[in-house]
Amino acid sequence: MTKTERAAYVDQRLEELYPVTPVPLDHKDPYTLLVAVLLSAQCTDKRVNLTTPALWELADNPADMAQQSVDAINAIVRPCGLAPRKAKAIHGLSEILINQHGGEVPADMEALEALPGVGHKTAQVVMAQAFGVPSFPVDTHIHRLAQRWGLTSGKSVAQTEKDLKRIFAVERWNKLHLQIIYYGREHCTARGCDGTVCEICQTVYPDRKRAKVTRKA
């Protein structure tokens, strides 16, 4: 298969497997999504979803969150790991949203990336899932699978993002990035598949005999 043929197969098969792609992180608006994505760094979505109900009881909007102490936020988000840093970021970005953005999460990449604790991937997730702006956030699943499927060299997360945006139609980006995540968690895990086991890996590289060594994100 050529790269174009592999991409076409991946696109078609993932749409067949995951025609509906709910956002894995529970949220009710752009602000709660932003905070949930921030908490998901080096933490599972399941753990975040178990943690955020208590956080939303404390405060579920920038104005109320800015009134809380970092210690109070930290006590709740501790199970998500890196809690002191995340708690400080949640408090700090809430203050900035109040002071600079009228209490609203901005639908702007540059403004999002300027917020404490919000990196490029987090900003892209918010742009895609909260505002519907075409984005292709690359997490560890996507970075690994794109290499296994021969869609990128995997030199860096940034390069993987560029390669995938170049290969797939822009109208597919938002849904496809979730479909790849779902597939990676269910069928092509870091330990469960080495590039020779799952359906898509076997289909796009039927003659591959050795494990595909991938670069880490």
N, C-alpha and C positions, 0 to 999 in steps of 0.2 A: 504494500500500500504506500502511496505517496502521502506526504503530510496533509495535503488537501483532502485526500480520501479518508485518512484517519480522522481528521476533524469532522468531516461530514457524517461518518459513522457514529462518532461520539455524540455529536449534536442530536442525531436522530434517535439513538438508543436511550440517551438520558431523558429525552422528551417522552419516550414510551414508558420508561420506568417511573418517572416522577412528573406526571402531567400537572400536579398541584404542588406548589412549593411554599408552604407556610414558613414564615420567619421563625427560626428556632428559638429565639429569645422572646420571652413574654414581655409585652409592652403595650401601651395604650396611646402613645403620642411620640413625636420626635424626641422630646426630652427624656422620657423613660427609656426609649430605645438607645439614645446616646449613652446614658448611664449604664445600661445593661451591657452594651458592647464594650465599654470601658472596663467593666468588671470581668468580662470574659477573657481578658488577656491572661494567658497561662492558667486558665481555669475552664472547666467544662460548662457548656450551656446548661446542662442539667443542674449543676450546682448553683449557677447564677439564678436560674428560675426558682430554686428553693430559697434563695436568699432575698431576692428583691421584694416579695410581698411585705416583709417586715420593714424594709427600707421605705417602701411607698407609704406605709402607715406612719412612718416618721415624717416623711416629706416626699411628695410626688411632683413637685414643680420647683423651678429655680428660686422663687421668692421664699418659699418655706424652707428649702434646703439651705439657703444662704444664712438662715437664722439659726441653724443647728451648729453645734460644735463639731469640730473634726473628730474629737474623741467619741461622740455619740454615733457619728457615721461609721467610724472605724469599728466600734463594737458590733455593729450589725454585719458589715461586709467582711469581717475577718475570715470567715470560711472560704472566701474566694481567693485568698492568697494575696501577697503584696498589699495587704490591707492599709497600712499607714499611708503609703504612697497614693493608693486609689482613693482613700477617704479625703486626703488633702486635695486631690485633683477634682473630685466631685464637688467639694465645697468651693474651691476656687473657680471652676468653670460656671458654677451657679451664680456666683457674684458677678462674673464677667457678663453673663447673659442678661442679668438685671441692669447692670451699669452701661453696657455698650450695645445691647441688641433688643432692648425693650422687653426682656423676659422671654424672648422666643429663640429657638434654635435656628441659626441662620442656614439657609439653603445655599451655602457657598463654601467650596472646598478650602479656600485660603483662610476664611474666618474660622472654620471648624478646626483646621490644623493649628490655629493659633491658640486654641483652648488648652488648658492644662490636661495632660494625660491623653490627649487625642492625637494619635498619629495618622499617617496616610491611610492605612487600612481601615481604621475606625471611621474616619471621615467619609471614606468611600461607601462603607456599609450604610451609614446614615443617609448619604445622598441617594443611594439606590433604594433602600427599603423604606425610608421615611418620605422621600420627596420624588421618587420615581425617576431620578436623573440617571441616565446610562452610566454605569460604573462596573468595574470588574475587580472587586476586592480579592486579593490573593492571600489565603491563609495557608497553614501547613498542609492541609489535605490537597488543596488545589495545586500548590507548588510541587508536591510529591507526584500527584497523578499526571500533571501536565508533562513531567519528565518521563514517567513510565509510558505514556502514550505517544512520546516523540513529538510533542507540540512545542517544546522549548528546550533550550540547553540547560536551563535551571541555574545559570550563573549567579542569579540573584532574584529576589522576589520582584524587584522592579522590572527586571528583564522578562520574567515570566508574565507579568501583567501586560507589558508591551506586546509580547508575542501572542498572547491570547486575544487581545484586543484587535490585533492585526488579522488573526485567523477567522474569528467569529463575527457574524453580523451584529452591529451595534444594538439592534432591537432584541437580541438574545442575551446580552450581557447580564442583566439583572437576574433573570431567571436561571440562566445557565450556571452562574457561580454558586447558587444554592443547590442546583442539581448535582454538581460535582462534589460539593461538600457532603450531601446525603449519600452519594455513591461511595465516596471515600470512607465514610463511617461504617457503612453497611457491608461493602463488598471488597474494597481495596484498601484495607487498613495498613498501617505501618508494619505490623508484624504478621498479619494474616495473608498478605500478598506481597510478593517480591518482584512483581512485573511479569510473572508467568502463570498466575493462579486464577485470577478473576476473569469473568466473561469478556470484558472489554480489553484487558491486557492480552488475553489469548487471541482475540479476534484481530486486533490491530498489529500484533506481532506473533503470528502463528508459529514461526520458526525460531523464536527466542528460546534458548536452552538454559541460559544462565540468568541469575538474578540481575535485575537492573539496579545498579548503584545510583542513588539519587543524592543530590546536594541538599543539605538542610537549609531551611528558610533562615 
